[in-house]
Structures are given as structure tokens and as C-alpha cells.
Amino acid sequence: MHHALRTVSFAVLAVAVSSAATAGDKKAADPNKRICRGIEQTGSIFTHQVCHTRAEWTQIGEQNDKDTSRTVQTNHFQSPSQEGTRY
């Protein structure tokens, strides 16, 4: 119980610090700034660089969230502990 409370307190503190840091920034994030990320490819030990603008990365993230939610709802996803013992 105490561990869970400490974890929640830490999360609240982290959000507060993060919010204070962003509130201190005077200029807004440029949506046209090009950002490159290393993407891991299934079946490979190498990553490759994918570059998009900040706005495109935001849109990609939102679409991924929607796709994940739709998949979970459609497939009625359950964790192995909820499925019972099939093994």
C-alpha cells in the first residue's frame, strides 16, 4: 500500500515539474521542426532513421493510439491471467 502511494506521489510530482518546465518556456514548439528517430524493425538488430515534422509525429502518435484502442475493443483483448488456463 505504501509503495503504491509513493509511486502515485512520485508521478504527481513528475507531472508538476514537467508542467512547470513547459510553463517557463516562452516560445511554443515549432510544428514544422524536423525530428528524426531511430526505429527498430522486427527481425533486425539494426535501427533505421525515420524523419518527420513535429506535427507529423503528433499525428502518427494519435493514429497509433486510435488503432490500438480499436484493436483492443475489436478483439476483446484479455491478459493471460483473465483468459484462464488454456495451457
Phi, psi and omega in degrees: 000314181294323180297317179297319179295319177297320180296316179295317179298318179297318180297318178296318178296318180297319178294319180296317179294318180297318179295320180294323180294318180288328178294331180284341179287124182279321183265144180282155178293132181286116181292344181264002179293134181276128181235129179250138180230147175276119182252129177278138180252133180301132179089003181229149177268357182260155173251158173231151184277132174236128183243134175214168174283164178303319180296320179294319178298321178297315180296319178298317179298317179296319179294320177298319178298317179296315180298319179296314179299317180296319180295317180297316181290320182292317184270359182049050184305134175228146176287158181305328180290335180273339183282341184094190182259110177254350189275000000 
